[in-house]
């Protein structure tokens, strides 16, 4: 039986109010709150203000990462939420970001990452067993 070790949600948020995604302070507050709402474990974060518009940010998580890149002049934010463990936490983080930014359109993809075979004990991957 196979299982996914991680869940990666990628979303393009169109029609976002430019005032919500122009300043690095707002992006910082958005991501840090998403981490708390989803019950994720922050390791570190980094944010950058572009000139004349836009911001980017990434939060490194024990579970993986959350990132955002914005184009306020186009009303666009691109968001990545990738977590290992409980997939519900990835959905909670992304849902919070989407509900806060209130885009008019969301293009979203969900990918299961790190598909492995479940077993009681550790087994070498087939590629390593070939001699």
VOPAGU-2260 file (C-alpha; in pm, 1 decimal, decimal comma):
REM VOPAGU-2260
SITE   aa  ch    i         X         Y         Z
SITE  UNK   A    0       0,0       0,0       0,0
SITE  UNK   A    1     146,2     337,2    -103,6
SITE  UNK   A    2     122,2     656,4      96,0
SITE  UNK   A    3     223,4    1017,5      42,4
SITE  UNK   A    4     471,5    1171,3     283,3
SITE  UNK   A    5     372,8    1525,8     191,6
SITE  UNK   A    6     102,8    1742,9      39,8
SITE  UNK   A    7     193,3    2034,4    -187,8
SITE  UNK   A    8     -72,9    2291,9    -271,7
SITE  UNK   A    9      14,0    2547,4    -539,0
SITE  UNK   A   10    -224,9    2836,1    -607,2
SITE  UNK   A   11    -241,0    3143,5    -826,2
SITE  UNK   A   12    -474,8    3398,6    -669,5
SITE  UNK   A   13    -614,6    3644,9    -924,2
SITE  UNK   A   14    -813,8    3960,7    -859,9
SITE  UNK   A   15    -660,6    4029,7    -519,3
SITE  UNK   A   16    -693,1    4381,3    -375,9
SITE  UNK   A   17    -346,7    4531,1    -443,7
SITE  UNK   A   18    -341,8    4698,3    -101,6
SITE  UNK   A   19    -340,8    4354,6      63,2
SITE  UNK   A   20     -31,6    4227,5    -120,8
SITE  UNK   A   21     188,1    4533,4    -182,8
SITE  UNK   A   22     370,3    4573,7     149,1
SITE  UNK   A   23     605,4    4325,5     308,0
SITE  UNK   A   24     448,4    4392,5     650,3
SITE  UNK   A   25     112,3    4266,5     525,1
SITE  UNK   A   26     269,0    3958,8     364,7
SITE  UNK   A   27     458,1    3882,2     687,6
SITE  UNK   A   28     138,8    3906,6     893,0
SITE  UNK   A   29     -50,3    3689,6     643,4
SITE  UNK   A   30     201,4    3403,3     640,1
SITE  UNK   A   31     280,1    3410,7    1011,3
SITE  UNK   A   32     -91,6    3397,0    1092,5
SITE  UNK   A   33    -147,8    3112,8     843,0
SITE  UNK   A   34     123,5    2913,4    1022,3
SITE  UNK   A   35     -49,4    2966,2    1358,9
SITE  UNK   A   36    -399,2    2894,1    1228,1
SITE  UNK   A   37    -283,5    2567,6    1070,3
SITE  UNK   A   38     -89,5    2456,9    1379,7
SITE  UNK   A   39     240,3    2435,7    1190,2
SITE  UNK   A   40     590,1    2466,0    1339,4
SITE  UNK   A   41     789,6    2769,2    1224,8
SITE  UNK   A   42    1168,1    2734,0    1206,6
SITE  UNK   A   43    1251,2    3066,0    1038,6
SITE  UNK   A   44    1120,8    3314,6     785,4
SITE  UNK   A   45    1245,7    3569,7     535,9
SITE  UNK   A   46    1063,5    3851,2     357,0
SITE  UNK   A   47    1158,2    4099,8      88,3
SITE  UNK   A   48    1000,2    4425,0     -33,9
SITE  UNK   A   49    1021,8    4489,2    -408,1
SITE  UNK   A   50    1025,9    4840,6    -553,2
SITE  UNK   A   51     804,8    4995,8    -664,0
SITE  UNK   A   52     550,8    4720,0    -584,3
SITE  UNK   A   53     519,4    4374,3    -439,4
SITE  UNK   A   54     668,3    4149,2    -180,6
SITE  UNK   A   55     779,6    3793,3    -136,4
SITE  UNK   A   56     811,8    3573,8     167,6
SITE  UNK   A   57     892,5    3224,6     278,6
SITE  UNK   A   58     840,6    3047,7     608,6
SITE  UNK   A   59    1057,8    2744,5     668,5
SITE  UNK   A   60     857,7    2489,6     865,0
SITE  UNK   A   61     951,0    2174,6    1048,9
SITE  UNK   A   62     686,5    2028,5     816,5
SITE  UNK   A   63     836,3    2197,5     501,6
SITE  UNK   A   64     744,6    2552,5     382,9
SITE  UNK   A   65     492,6    2821,2     290,1
SITE  UNK   A   66     579,3    3088,7      35,1
SITE  UNK   A   67     418,2    3377,8    -149,3
SITE  UNK   A   68     519,1    3608,1    -432,1
SITE  UNK   A   69     303,8    3908,0    -524,1
SITE  UNK   A   70     235,4    4133,9    -819,7
SITE  UNK   A   71      -2,7    4399,6    -682,4
SITE  UNK   A   72      -3,1    4582,0   -1016,7
SITE  UNK   A   73    -171,1    4269,4   -1159,8
SITE  UNK   A   74    -375,5    4178,6    -849,9
SITE  UNK   A   75    -185,1    3847,9    -840,4
SITE  UNK   A   76     -34,7    3640,6    -561,3
SITE  UNK   A   77     124,6    3299,3    -613,5
SITE  UNK   A   78     126,0    3076,3    -306,1
SITE  UNK   A   79     294,3    2746,7    -215,4
SITE  UNK   A   80     199,4    2540,8      88,7
SITE  UNK   A   81     396,2    2219,6     129,0
SITE  UNK   A   82     369,1    2011,3     442,9
SITE  UNK   A   83     459,3    1664,8     561,0
SITE  UNK   A   84     249,3    1481,4     812,8
SITE  UNK   A   85    -115,5    1581,9     856,2
SITE  UNK   A   86    -247,0    1699,9     516,7
SITE  UNK   A   87    -528,0    1891,4     690,3
SITE  UNK   A   88    -268,2    2145,7     806,3
SITE  UNK   A   89    -171,7    2230,1     446,7
SITE  UNK   A   90    -537,0    2283,6     357,4
SITE  UNK   A   91    -593,5    2498,9     668,3
SITE  UNK   A   92    -298,8    2723,4     583,8
SITE  UNK   A   93    -401,1    2765,8     219,7
SITE  UNK   A   94    -767,0    2818,8     309,7
SITE  UNK   A   95    -668,1    3092,6     554,3
SITE  UNK   A   96    -455,4    3270,9     291,8
SITE  UNK   A   97    -730,5    3249,9      29,3
SITE  UNK   A   98   -1002,2    3368,4     268,5
SITE  UNK   A   99    -787,6    3662,6     381,8
SITE  UNK   A  100    -693,4    3776,4      29,4
SITE  UNK   A  101   -1041,3    3717,2    -119,5
SITE  UNK   A  102    -929,5    3658,5    -479,9
SITE  UNK   A  103   -1186,9    3667,9    -758,5
SITE  UNK   A  104   -1032,3    3352,3    -908,5
SITE  UNK   A  105    -814,5    3072,7    -770,4
SITE  UNK   A  106    -616,3    2836,6    -991,1
SITE  UNK   A  107    -506,3    2558,6    -755,9
SITE  UNK   A  108    -317,7    2232,3    -793,3
SITE  UNK   A  109    -273,8    1969,0    -522,9
SITE  UNK   A  110      11,8    1720,5    -543,2
SITE  UNK   A  111      87,9    1426,7    -319,7
SITE  UNK   A  112     464,8    1420,4    -273,5
SITE  UNK   A  113     703,9    1148,5    -164,6
SITE  UNK   A  114     494,7     843,3    -249,8
SITE  UNK   A  115     637,4     543,0     -65,8
SITE  UNK   A  116     527,4     189,7       1,1
SITE  UNK   A  117     399,9     136,6     353,0
SITE  UNK   A  118     557,9    -154,8     535,5
SITE  UNK   A  119     615,3    -268,7     890,2
SITE  UNK   A  120     990,3    -243,7     859,3
SITE  UNK   A  121    1235,2     -46,2     649,6
SITE  UNK   A  122    1309,7    -186,8     306,0
SITE  UNK   A  123    1570,7     -67,6      59,4
SITE  UNK   A  124    1420,8      92,7    -250,7
SITE  UNK   A  125    1411,5    -149,5    -548,7
SITE  UNK   A  126    1669,5      55,5    -736,2
SITE  UNK   A  127    1923,7     -11,9    -459,0
SITE  UNK   A  128    1851,5    -384,1    -451,4
SITE  UNK   A  129    1953,4    -435,9    -812,6
SITE  UNK   A  130    2312,7    -551,6    -850,2
